[in-house]
Amino acid sequence: MTIPMESPEPGPGSSRQVDAKPLWSGGVATAVVAALIALVGILVARWLFNISFLSPRREGAWGDASTAGYVFASIGCALVATALMHLLLLTTPYPRVFFGWIIGLATLVAVVFPFSTTAPISQKIATAFINLVLGIAIGSLVAEVSRRATRRVVLRGRSSPPSYPPTRTPGDGYS
């Protein structure tokens, strides 16, 4: 006896419903986490490893406006990721697969980009590592939040074909 596997996507007789409130509240929480990751990453690079991250050493551990800019850019990335997920949930099949690819490739760009600069290798590695942690955090948190913000709704009054072949029973015309 075979048992049909359930698809994570809505079938012909159902649709996906997105609840924007938990999606966006989770997106804002993700933005706070991203900001803290960026800040802690910069402070660790400067205090523990004595790496001039984003600004000269003379600016101190808290740095200059570039530190704030990096933190706010992290917030912006988390909110853009939330908007992207919302759009994908509303318009595409398998939205989390597409989201994973988009975030994964964007994270790869953010990790590789510092190596195109003329900064010392220690700054390149520190920036790439922080960007990697940010990408993983933003991608995983927004993806998980989206699972809680969606549900499948069965549409009544529509007949849908079975999602698996019917079983054969004796006397139904099959030999």
N, CA, C and O of each residue as an XYZ file, in Angstrom:
700
protein
N       0.847     -1.172      0.000
C       0.000      0.000      0.000
C       0.894      1.238      0.000
O       1.853      1.336      0.766
N       0.561      2.157     -0.859
C       1.334      3.390     -0.923
C       0.559      4.524     -0.289
O      -0.670      4.571     -0.341
N       1.305      5.437      0.312
C       0.698      6.601      0.954
C       1.192      7.830      0.225
O       2.397      8.017      0.060
N       0.260      8.676     -0.216
C       0.712      9.868     -0.950
C       1.456     10.815     -0.024
O       1.090     10.995      1.137
N       2.508     11.415     -0.564
C       3.255     12.405      0.204
C       2.578     13.755      0.058
O       2.114     14.115     -1.023
N       2.525     14.491      1.143
C       1.936     15.819      1.085
C       2.939     16.808      0.528
O       4.115     16.793      0.892
N       2.469     17.658     -0.348
C       3.320     18.681     -0.931
C       3.308     19.910     -0.027
O       2.272     20.226      0.558
N       4.443     20.614      0.104
C       4.452     21.834      0.910
C       3.732     22.979      0.224
O       3.467     24.009      0.843
N       3.415     22.808     -1.042
C       2.722     23.850     -1.799
C       1.239     23.534     -1.881
O       0.847     22.369     -1.817
N       0.414     24.562     -2.021
C      -1.011     24.340     -2.146
C      -1.339     23.552     -3.407
O      -0.721     23.751     -4.453
N      -2.304     22.669     -3.303
C      -2.749     21.893     -4.453
C      -3.828     22.646     -5.217
O      -4.098     23.815     -4.945
N      -4.447     21.954     -6.186
C      -5.454     22.622     -7.000
C      -6.671     23.104     -6.208
O      -7.309     24.084     -6.594
N      -6.998     22.428     -5.108
C      -8.166     22.815     -4.331
C      -7.826     23.626     -3.099
O      -8.642     23.725     -2.182
N      -6.642     24.207     -3.057
C      -6.252     25.006     -1.897
C      -5.380     26.170     -2.356
O      -4.882     26.194     -3.482
N      -5.212     27.116     -1.468
C      -4.363     28.260     -1.783
C      -3.556     28.638     -0.542
O      -3.874     28.223      0.573
N      -2.520     29.425     -0.753
C      -1.672     29.873      0.342
C      -2.180     31.232      0.803
O      -2.420     32.124     -0.010
N      -2.339     31.380      2.103
C      -2.756     32.652      2.661
C      -1.623     33.191      3.528
O      -1.100     32.487      4.391
N      -1.250     34.454      3.286
C      -0.146     35.073      4.004
C      -0.706     36.043      5.034
O      -1.512     36.914      4.706
N      -0.275     35.888      6.275
C      -0.641     36.805      7.342
C       0.522     37.784      7.509
O       1.577     37.421      8.029
N       0.323     39.011      7.069
C       1.404     39.995      7.023
C       1.897     40.408      8.411
O       3.071     40.743      8.573
N       1.025     40.389      9.401
C       1.432     40.870     10.732
C       2.577     40.042     11.328
O       3.593     40.621     11.711
N       2.453     38.710     11.422
C       3.587     37.962     11.970
C       4.803     37.973     11.042
O       5.939     37.914     11.513
N       4.577     38.048      9.731
C       5.706     38.099      8.803
C       6.526     39.360      9.031
O       7.751     39.290      9.137
N       5.868     40.511      9.109
C       6.594     41.769      9.253
C       7.103     41.993     10.675
O       8.149     42.616     10.860
N       6.384     41.497     11.681
C       6.929     41.619     13.036
C       8.170     40.739     13.173
O       9.126     41.118     13.849
N       8.160     39.577     12.542
C       9.353     38.745     12.511
C      10.464     39.390     11.701
O      11.639     39.251     12.042
N      10.108     40.098     10.628
C      11.099     40.816      9.828
C      11.760     41.929     10.612
O      12.965     42.149     10.494
N      10.973     42.634     11.415
C      11.544     43.700     12.254
C      12.458     43.088     13.328
O      13.526     43.626     13.618
N      12.035     41.972     13.907
C      12.880     41.294     14.890
C      14.178     40.808     14.230
O      15.247     40.870     14.838
N      14.079     40.334     13.003
C      15.272     39.928     12.256
C      16.189     41.120     12.021
O      17.411     40.986     12.098
N      15.612     42.283     11.737
C      16.409     43.497     11.534
C      17.170     43.866     12.806
O      18.322     44.293     12.737
N      16.536     43.707     13.960
C      17.221     43.980     15.233
C      18.377     43.000     15.433
O      19.473     43.395     15.830
N      18.125     41.725     15.155
C      19.189     40.717     15.277
C      20.338     41.045     14.318
O      21.506     40.956     14.697
N      20.012     41.419     13.086
C      21.047     41.750     12.100
C      21.871     42.951     12.554
O      23.094     42.960     12.411
N      21.211     43.948     13.093
C      21.937     45.123     13.586
C      22.891     44.744     14.706
O      24.028     45.214     14.745
N      22.434     43.898     15.610
C      23.297     43.473     16.714
C      24.445     42.595     16.231
O      25.556     42.691     16.753
N      24.193     41.749     15.251
C      25.285     40.938     14.684
C      26.342     41.845     14.076
O      27.536     41.643     14.296
N      25.910     42.843     13.311
C      26.863     43.769     12.687
C      27.664     44.517     13.747
O      28.886     44.625     13.646
N      26.978     45.030     14.757
C      27.662     45.788     15.808
C      28.641     44.910     16.583
O      29.791     45.295     16.795
N      28.187     43.738     17.001
C      29.058     42.832     17.753
C      30.225     42.380     16.881
O      31.355     42.288     17.362
N      29.967     42.097     15.611
C      31.044     41.685     14.716
C      32.113     42.746     14.573
O      33.305     42.440     14.591
N      31.692     44.000     14.430
C      32.649     45.100     14.311
C      33.432     45.283     15.612
O      34.647     45.478     15.591
N      32.731     45.218     16.736
C      33.412     45.374     18.024
C      34.397     44.243     18.288
O      35.492     44.488     18.793
N      34.031     43.022     17.960
C      34.938     41.889     18.145
C      36.157     42.049     17.250
O      37.286     41.813     17.681
N      35.932     42.450     16.005
C      37.069     42.640     15.087
C      38.025     43.702     15.625
O      39.244     43.556     15.536
N      37.461     44.768     16.182
C      38.312     45.867     16.659
C      38.934     45.579     18.019
O      40.130     45.796     18.215
N      38.122     45.089     18.964
C      38.629     44.908     20.323
C      39.485     43.661     20.460
O      40.606     43.733     20.963
N      38.974     42.522     20.020
C      39.687     41.267     20.249
C      40.819     41.025     19.265
O      41.887     40.543     19.642
N      40.581     41.361     18.008
C      41.570     41.036     16.989
C      42.348     42.252     16.495
O      43.249     42.128     15.666
N      41.992     43.427     17.011
C      42.690     44.661     16.665
C      42.742     44.903     15.147
O      43.757     45.325     14.592
N      41.602     44.615     14.504
C      41.490     44.804     13.057
C      40.724     46.096     12.807
O      39.632     46.288     13.342
N      41.286     46.967     12.009
C      40.615     48.224     11.665
C      39.484     47.918     10.700
O      39.681     47.875      9.485
N      38.336     47.714     11.235
C      37.192     47.332     10.421
C      36.400     48.573     10.032
O      35.847     49.244     10.903
N      36.336     48.878      8.791
C      35.539     49.964      8.215
C      36.019     51.373      8.533
O      35.544     52.323      7.909
N      36.921     51.547      9.457
C      37.420     52.892      9.755
C      38.802     52.786     10.381
O      39.179     51.720     10.867
N      39.542     53.847     10.375
C      40.889     53.807     10.953
C      40.861     53.505     12.446
O      39.864     53.763     13.121
N      41.961     52.958     12.956
C      42.068     52.620     14.369
C      41.905     53.832     15.267
O      41.403     53.707     16.384
N      42.311     54.976     14.811
C      42.253     56.176     15.663
C      40.811     56.556     16.018
O      40.587     57.363     16.919
N      39.842     55.979     15.316
C      38.437     56.263     15.618
C      37.954     55.512     16.854
O      36.848     55.765     17.332
N      38.748     54.609     17.370
C      38.363     53.874     18.577
C      37.535     52.648     18.248
O      37.246     52.363     17.086
N      37.158     51.929     19.292
C      36.427     50.676     19.102
C      35.053     50.896     18.499
O      34.568     50.049     17.747
N      34.411     52.023     18.814
C      33.074     52.265     18.276
C      33.137     52.813     16.862
O      32.134     52.800     16.148
N      34.290     53.290     16.453
C      34.456     53.718     15.075
C      33.771     55.029     14.775
O      33.405     55.781     15.677
N      33.604     55.288     13.503
C      32.979     56.534     13.065
C      31.612     56.230     12.460
O      30.988     55.220     12.784
N      31.169     57.095     11.601
C      29.842     56.931     11.000
C      29.724     55.660     10.177
O      28.614     55.172      9.963
N      30.838     55.112      9.711
C      30.752     53.892      8.909
C      30.227     52.712      9.730
O      29.579     51.820      9.181
N      30.499     52.698     11.035
C      29.946     51.651     11.888
C      28.431     51.757     11.928
O      27.730     50.761     11.750
N      27.933     52.941     12.158
C      26.482     53.146     12.160
C      25.899     52.830     10.784
O      24.824     52.240     10.678
N      26.608     53.221      9.746
C      26.140     52.928      8.393
C      26.041     51.437      8.136
O      25.095     50.977      7.497
N      27.008     50.680      8.627
C      26.994     49.228      8.452
C      25.840     48.598      9.224
O      25.184     47.677      8.739
N      25.601     49.107     10.433
C      24.491     48.600     11.247
C      23.158     48.910     10.561
O      22.287     48.044     10.477
N      23.001     50.135     10.074
C      21.748     50.493      9.393
C      21.598     49.766      8.057
O      20.478     49.459      7.649
N      22.692     49.491      7.383
C      22.625     48.700      6.148
C      22.159     47.277      6.454
O      21.427     46.680      5.665
N      22.579     46.735      7.592
C      22.142     45.399      8.007
C      20.641     45.392      8.282
O      19.937     44.450      7.915
N      20.160     46.447      8.929
C      18.718     46.581      9.170
C      17.978     46.635      7.835
O      16.963     45.963      7.652
N      18.490     47.434      6.912
C      17.862     47.549      5.595
C      17.834     46.225      4.853
O      16.835     45.891      4.216
N      18.920     45.469      4.929
C      18.970     44.164      4.259
C      17.911     43.208      4.825
O      17.264     42.477      4.075
N      17.742     43.219      6.132
C      16.739     42.342      6.753
C      15.329     42.740      6.327
O      14.490     41.876      6.072
N      15.066     44.033      6.248
C      13.727     44.479      5.842
C      13.483     44.213      4.353
O      12.367     43.871      3.964
N      14.506     44.367      3.528
C      14.372     44.044      2.097
C      14.138     42.539      1.931
O      13.338     42.129      1.090
N      14.824     41.721      2.719
C      14.624     40.271      2.658
C      13.188     39.912      3.053
O      12.587     39.015      2.461
N      12.644     40.604      4.042
C      11.259     40.362      4.448
C      10.299     40.754      3.331
O       9.350     40.026      3.043
N      10.540     41.896      2.704
C       9.692     42.327      1.582
C       9.787     41.342      0.423
O       8.779     41.029     -0.211
N      10.991     40.853      0.145
C      11.170     39.867     -0.915
C      10.395     38.591     -0.603
O       9.723     38.044     -1.477
N      10.485     38.117      0.636
C       9.752     36.917      1.014
C       8.250     37.131      0.892
O       7.536     36.246      0.421
N       7.769     38.286      1.307
C       6.338     38.586      1.198
C       5.912     38.527     -0.273
O       4.893     37.921     -0.603
N       6.688     39.153     -1.144
C       6.391     39.137     -2.574
C       6.414     37.715     -3.126
O       5.519     37.328     -3.876
N       7.418     36.945     -2.763
C       7.511     35.567     -3.244
C       6.356     34.708     -2.738
O       5.831     33.877     -3.478
N       5.958     34.904     -1.481
C       4.830     34.140     -0.932
C       3.537     34.427     -1.678
O       2.694     33.544     -1.839
N       3.386     35.659     -2.130
C       2.158     36.045     -2.825
C       2.146     35.646     -4.299
O       1.076     35.490     -4.887
N       3.319     35.480     -4.898
C       3.337     35.362     -6.357
C       3.970     34.104     -6.942
O       3.718     33.803     -8.109
N       4.767     33.366     -6.204
C       5.507     32.281     -6.833
C       5.202     30.924     -6.216
O       4.834     30.827     -5.045
N       5.360     29.881     -7.021
C       5.317     28.541     -6.428
C       6.650     28.289     -5.730
O       7.678     28.803     -6.172
N       6.655     27.530     -4.676
C       7.862     27.218     -3.910
C       8.647     28.473     -3.527
O       9.826     28.588     -3.861
N       8.008     29.409     -2.832
C       8.667     30.679     -2.531
C       9.920     30.532     -1.675
O      10.864     31.303     -1.842
N       9.952     29.570     -0.770
C      11.119     29.422      0.110
C      12.334     28.895     -0.649
O      13.471     29.186     -0.278
N      12.102     28.126     -1.703
C      13.216     27.655     -2.527
C      13.842     28.842     -3.255
O      15.062     29.005     -3.246
N      13.011     29.666     -3.882
C      13.527     30.844     -4.577
C      14.199     31.803     -3.591
O      15.253     32.367     -3.886
N      13.589     31.981     -2.433
C      14.166     32.862     -1.417
C      15.541     32.353     -0.988
O      16.483     33.136     -0.867
N      15.657     31.059     -0.761
C      16.929     30.480     -0.364
C      18.016     30.721     -1.400
O      19.150     31.052     -1.054
N      17.668     30.555     -2.665
C      18.645     30.802     -3.725
C      19.023     32.274     -3.796
O      20.203     32.602     -3.920
N      18.055     33.150     -3.721
C      18.343     34.587     -3.823
C      19.213     35.036     -2.658
O      20.216     35.721     -2.860
N      18.838     34.657     -1.445
C      19.612     35.056     -0.266
C      20.993     34.399     -0.282
O      21.985     35.036      0.071
N      21.061     33.142     -0.686
C      22.348     32.461     -0.754
C      23.304     33.136     -1.726
O      24.480     33.321     -1.412
N      22.812     33.504     -2.896
C      23.666     34.162     -3.883
C      24.028     35.584     -3.461
O      25.151     36.033     -3.690
N      23.078     36.295     -2.843
C      23.381     37.644     -2.348
C      24.426     37.580     -1.235
O      25.303     38.440     -1.156
N      24.336     36.567     -0.380
C      25.331     36.385      0.677
C      26.697     36.069      0.072
O      27.718     36.571      0.542
N      26.713     35.250     -0.955
C      27.976     34.937     -1.628
C      28.627     36.200     -2.206
O      29.840     36.382     -2.100
N      27.820     37.063     -2.813
C      28.341     38.333     -3.334
C      28.922     39.168     -2.195
O      30.006     39.736     -2.326
N      28.189     39.241     -1.066
C      28.650     40.033      0.076
C      29.923     39.457      0.691
O      30.737     40.203      1.234
N      30.102     38.148      0.612
C      31.308     37.522      1.166
C      32.497     37.726      0.226
O      33.615     37.944      0.693
N      32.281     37.661     -1.061
C      33.374     37.764     -2.025
C      33.781     39.224     -2.262
O      34.951     39.499     -2.527
N      32.843     40.146     -2.172
C      33.114     41.542     -2.508
C      34.294     42.163     -1.755
O      35.092     42.855     -2.388
N      34.454     41.959     -0.442
C      35.591     42.588      0.249
C      36.946     42.230     -0.352
O      37.898     43.001     -0.230
N      37.044     41.087     -0.990
C      38.311     40.665     -1.576
C      38.642     41.415     -2.865
O      39.732     41.249     -3.412
N      37.723     42.230     -3.349
C      37.989     43.042     -4.538
C      38.560     44.412     -4.161
O      38.891     45.207     -5.039
N      38.673     44.685     -2.878
C      39.197     45.974     -2.423
C      40.702     45.888     -2.194
O      41.299     44.814     -2.280
N      41.296     47.025     -1.905
C      42.733     47.074     -1.641
C      43.051     47.024     -0.148
O      44.193     47.260      0.247
N      42.066     46.723      0.675
C      42.271     46.656      2.126
C      43.200     45.494      2.476
O      43.367     44.569      1.681
N      43.798     45.542      3.655
C      44.625     44.412      4.106
C      43.786     43.134      4.224
O      42.573     43.192      4.427
N      44.444     41.993      4.094
C      43.743     40.705      4.101
C      42.954     40.484      5.392
O      41.890     39.867      5.359
N      43.454     40.975      6.528
C      42.734     40.792      7.798
C      41.391     41.516      7.757
O      40.397     40.990      8.260
N      41.342     42.702      7.172
C      40.072     43.430      7.053
C      39.134     42.725      6.077
O      37.925     42.672      6.300
N      39.687     42.193      5.009
C      38.865     41.468      4.039
C      38.209     40.252      4.682
O      37.019     40.004      4.489
N      38.992     39.498      5.447
C      38.468     38.293      6.086
C      37.433     38.653      7.144
O      36.394     37.999      7.234
N      37.696     39.673      7.940
C      36.742     40.080      8.977
C      35.422     40.531      8.359
O      34.350     40.154      8.833
N      35.499     41.333      7.306
C      34.283     41.811      6.642
C      33.529     40.645      6.011
O      32.308     40.555      6.138
N      34.245     39.756      5.334
C      33.600     38.606      4.699
C      32.917     37.720      5.731
O      31.810     37.233      5.500
N      33.579     37.506      6.883
C      32.997     36.655      7.915
C      31.717     37.281      8.490
O      30.711     36.592      8.663
N      31.758     38.559      8.777
C      30.564     39.228      9.308
C      29.435     39.193      8.274
O      28.278     38.965      8.629
N      29.761     39.415      7.010
C      28.741     39.349      5.962
C      28.145     37.944      5.847
O      26.946     37.795      5.611
N      28.977     36.920      6.012
C      28.483     35.543      5.967
C      27.510     35.272      7.114
O      26.438     34.704      6.905
N      27.888     35.678      8.319
C      27.012     35.468      9.475
C      25.697     36.242      9.298
O      24.624     35.729      9.615
N      25.787     37.470      8.792
C      24.569     38.254      8.539
C      23.667     37.577      7.517
O      22.454     37.499      7.712
N      24.246     37.094      6.441
C      23.440     36.435      5.405
C      22.751     35.190      5.917
O      21.575     34.964      5.634
N      23.478     34.378      6.671
C      22.883     33.161      7.233
C      21.766     33.514      8.210
O      20.694     32.911      8.176
N      22.013     34.479      9.071
C      21.011     34.859     10.071
C      19.756     35.422      9.409
O      18.642     35.004      9.727
N      19.933     36.357      8.501
C      18.776     36.972      7.848
C      17.999     35.936      7.048
O      16.773     35.877      7.135
N      18.699     35.125      6.275
C      18.018     34.120      5.458
C      17.258     33.100      6.281
O      16.106     32.790      5.977
N      17.884     32.579      7.314
C      17.218     31.547      8.116
C      16.074     32.108      8.951
O      15.029     31.471      9.075
N      16.259     33.280      9.517
C      15.196     33.852     10.349
C      13.968     34.240      9.522
O      12.841     33.938      9.916
N      14.170     34.896      8.396
C      13.029     35.294      7.563
C      12.325     34.054      7.003
O      11.097     34.029      6.929
N      13.072     33.041      6.615
C      12.454     31.814      6.106
C      11.598     31.140      7.173
O      10.492     30.682      6.887
N      12.103     31.079      8.392
C      11.329     30.459      9.475
C      10.097     31.285      9.825
O       9.021     30.733     10.054
N      10.252     32.593      9.866
C       9.107     33.460     10.156
C       8.028     33.272      9.097
O       6.837     33.285      9.408
N       8.445     33.096      7.847
C       7.464     32.941      6.768
C       6.659     31.660      6.929
O       5.504     31.607      6.506
N       7.233     30.643      7.521
C       6.480     29.399      7.745
C       5.335     29.635      8.721
O       4.249     29.077      8.564
N       5.584     30.462      9.724
C       4.541     30.754     10.716
C       3.508     31.738     10.191
O       2.402     31.824     10.724
N       3.859     32.471      9.161
C       2.965     33.509      8.635
C       2.115     33.025      7.474
O       1.326     33.800      6.934
N       2.250     31.774      7.075
C       1.452     31.252      5.973
C       0.646     30.049      6.422
O       1.015     29.327      7.349
N      -0.447     29.865      5.746
C      -1.250     28.671      5.975
C      -1.971     28.331      4.695
O      -2.199     29.181      3.835
N      -2.321     27.079      4.593
C      -3.049     26.612      3.422
C      -4.527     26.669      3.699
O      -4.986     26.254      4.764
N      -5.274     27.180      2.746
C      -6.714     27.280      2.873
C      -7.332     26.396      1.804
O      -7.027     26.543      0.620
N      -8.201     25.475      2.217
C      -8.874     24.602      1.268
C     -10.065     25.355      0.701
O     -10.903     25.876      1.438
N     -10.121     25.400     -0.618
C     -11.221     26.080     -1.293
C     -12.375     25.106     -1.445
O     -12.225     24.058     -2.072
N     -13.505     25.435     -0.887
C     -14.680     24.552     -0.957
C     -15.405     24.760     -2.280
O     -15.351     25.829     -2.888
N     -16.075     23.716     -2.696
C     -16.878     23.819     -3.913
C     -16.083     23.541     -5.180
O     -16.647     23.567     -6.274
N     -14.828     23.285     -5.062
C     -14.004     22.949     -6.222
C     -13.634     21.485     -6.132
O     -13.154     21.006     -5.104
N     -13.863     20.792     -7.215
C     -13.439     19.400     -7.215
C     -12.038     19.344     -7.793
O     -11.757     19.919     -8.845
N     -11.193     18.665     -7.110
C      -9.824     18.557     -7.591
C      -9.514     17.087     -7.827
O     -10.010     16.216     -7.113
N      -8.707     16.824     -8.812
C      -8.333     15.430     -9.063
C      -7.471     14.922     -7.919
O      -6.790     15.698     -7.248
N      -7.508     13.610     -7.702
C      -6.674     13.076     -6.620
C      -5.205     13.334     -6.918
O      -4.780     13.328     -8.074
N      -4.440     13.560     -5.866
C      -3.030     13.865     -6.030
C      -2.190     12.594     -6.162
O      -0.967     12.667     -6.280
N      -2.831     11.448     -6.142
C      -2.130     10.183     -6.281
C      -3.040      9.251     -7.081
O      -4.250      9.471     -7.125
N      -2.493      8.230     -7.703
C      -3.362      7.332     -8.479
C      -4.237      6.517     -7.542
O      -3.789      6.078     -6.483
N      -5.508      6.314     -7.947
C      -6.388      5.496     -7.096
C      -5.892      4.054     -7.061
O      -5.268      3.571     -8.006
N      -6.182      3.384     -5.961
C      -5.778      1.987     -5.835
C      -6.739      1.118     -6.623
O      -7.901      1.472     -6.818
N      -6.248     -0.007     -7.067
C      -7.088     -0.957     -7.791
C      -7.646     -1.962     -6.804
O      -6.929     -2.495     -5.956
N      -8.909     -2.202     -6.929
C      -9.552     -3.190     -6.065
C     -10.184     -4.251     -6.941
O     -10.545     -3.978     -8.085
N     -10.323     -5.455     -6.418
C     -10.936     -6.511     -7.220
C     -12.340     -6.112     -7.661
O     -13.105     -5.548     -6.879
N     -12.672     -6.403     -8.903
C     -14.018     -6.150     -9.410
C     -14.191     -4.759     -9.996
O     -15.307     -4.400    -10.372
N     -13.137     -3.964    -10.090
C     -13.305     -2.620    -10.651
C     -12.981     -2.563    -12.142
O     -12.852     -1.479    -12.711
N     -12.849     -3.730    -12.774
C     -12.619     -3.753    -14.216
C     -11.176     -3.985    -14.589
O     -10.874     -4.160    -15.770
N     -10.265     -3.995    -13.619
C      -8.863     -4.257    -13.921
C      -8.554     -5.727    -13.663
O      -9.042     -6.307    -12.694
N      -7.765     -6.310    -14.506
C      -7.420     -7.723    -14.316
C      -6.081     -7.862    -13.686
O      -5.623     -8.979    -13.449
